[in-house]
Amino acid sequence: MKKMETIAENAVAWLKRGDAVRGEKQLGMSLRFIYGYLKGFIAVAILYVVVALTIILLDPKEFSLFVLRYVQTEEYSQLKVTLWGHGLMLLFGLYELLLLKAEKRKKKRRRV
């Protein structure tokens, strides 16, 4: 029974210190980054579908865009996202974090 009481006391002390609020802020920033990354993923996916349809209709030779690369051999054909494509998704995520920081600054100015 004493163990449960100490756990409850520690939880109350943790909440009073404000660690929970910091944890929530970190979670919010992480979710915002993931949101931006997914927006980038959708942009690359749309480009992927357009290129895939072009490949199906025109049957081109090997080519490479900055974010996608198409490789054609005798055994297989492969369309894949390059490192630049993943970097583009990362930039979308970082941009979303910058927007979040700008929103926080606006909220601080309004409070004052």
C-alpha positions as CSV (number, residue, x, y, z in Angstrom):
1,M,0.0,0.0,0.0
2,K,2.9,2.3,0.7
3,K,4.3,1.8,-2.7
4,M,1.0,3.0,-4.3
5,E,1.1,6.1,-2.1
6,T,4.6,6.9,-3.1
7,I,3.8,6.4,-6.8
8,A,0.8,8.8,-6.4
9,E,3.0,11.4,-4.6
10,N,5.6,11.2,-7.3
11,A,3.0,11.7,-10.0
12,V,1.6,14.8,-8.2
13,A,5.1,16.2,-7.8
14,W,5.9,15.5,-11.4
15,L,2.7,17.4,-12.5
16,K,3.6,20.3,-10.2
17,R,7.1,20.6,-11.6
18,G,5.6,21.1,-15.1
19,D,7.4,18.1,-16.7
20,A,4.1,17.0,-18.1
21,V,3.6,20.2,-20.0
22,R,7.1,19.9,-21.5
23,G,6.3,16.4,-22.5
24,E,3.1,17.5,-24.2
25,K,5.0,20.3,-26.1
26,Q,7.5,17.7,-27.3
27,L,4.6,15.5,-28.4
28,G,3.0,18.4,-30.2
29,M,6.2,19.3,-32.1
30,S,6.7,15.6,-33.0
31,L,3.2,15.3,-34.3
32,R,3.5,18.5,-36.3
33,F,6.8,17.3,-37.9
34,I,5.1,14.0,-38.8
35,Y,2.2,15.9,-40.3
36,G,4.6,17.9,-42.5
37,Y,6.5,14.8,-43.4
38,L,3.2,13.1,-44.5
39,K,2.3,16.2,-46.6
40,G,5.7,15.7,-48.4
41,F,5.0,12.0,-48.7
42,I,1.7,12.8,-50.4
43,A,3.4,15.2,-52.8
44,V,6.0,12.6,-53.7
45,A,3.3,9.9,-54.0
46,I,1.3,12.0,-56.5
47,L,4.5,12.5,-58.6
48,Y,5.1,8.8,-58.3
49,V,1.7,7.9,-59.7
50,V,2.0,10.4,-62.5
51,V,5.4,9.0,-63.5
52,A,4.1,5.4,-63.2
53,L,1.2,6.2,-65.5
54,T,3.7,7.8,-68.0
55,I,5.8,4.6,-67.8
56,I,2.8,2.4,-68.4
57,L,1.6,4.5,-71.4
58,L,4.9,5.3,-73.1
59,D,7.3,2.5,-72.0
60,P,10.4,4.7,-71.9
61,K,14.0,3.7,-71.2
62,E,15.7,4.3,-67.9
63,F,15.5,7.8,-66.5
64,S,15.9,9.7,-63.3
65,L,14.1,12.7,-61.8
66,F,15.5,14.2,-58.7
67,V,13.0,12.5,-56.4
68,L,12.3,9.3,-58.5
69,R,14.4,6.9,-60.4
70,Y,13.2,4.4,-63.0
71,V,15.5,1.4,-63.7
72,Q,14.7,-1.1,-66.5
73,T,16.5,-4.4,-67.0
74,E,15.6,-7.6,-68.8
75,E,14.3,-9.2,-65.7
76,Y,12.4,-6.4,-64.1
77,S,11.5,-2.7,-64.1
78,Q,11.7,-0.7,-60.9
79,L,10.5,2.8,-60.0
80,K,11.7,4.0,-56.6
81,V,12.0,7.1,-54.5
82,T,15.6,8.5,-54.3
83,L,17.4,10.0,-51.3
84,W,16.4,13.4,-52.7
85,G,12.7,12.4,-52.4
86,H,13.1,11.5,-48.8
87,G,15.0,14.8,-48.3
88,L,12.0,16.6,-49.8
89,M,9.7,14.9,-47.4
90,L,12.0,15.9,-44.5
91,L,12.0,19.5,-45.7
92,F,8.2,19.5,-45.6
93,G,8.4,18.3,-42.0
94,L,10.9,21.0,-41.0
95,Y,8.8,23.7,-42.7
96,E,5.9,22.6,-40.6
97,L,8.0,23.0,-37.5
98,L,8.9,26.5,-38.6
99,L,5.3,27.3,-39.0
100,L,4.6,26.0,-35.5
101,K,7.3,28.2,-34.0
102,A,5.9,31.3,-35.8
103,E,2.5,30.5,-34.4
104,K,3.9,30.3,-30.9
105,R,5.6,33.7,-31.3
106,K,2.3,35.3,-32.5
107,K,0.6,33.9,-29.5
108,K,3.2,35.3,-27.1
109,R,2.9,38.7,-28.7
110,R,-0.9,38.7,-28.3
111,R,-0.6,37.8,-24.6
112,V,1.7,40.8,-23.9
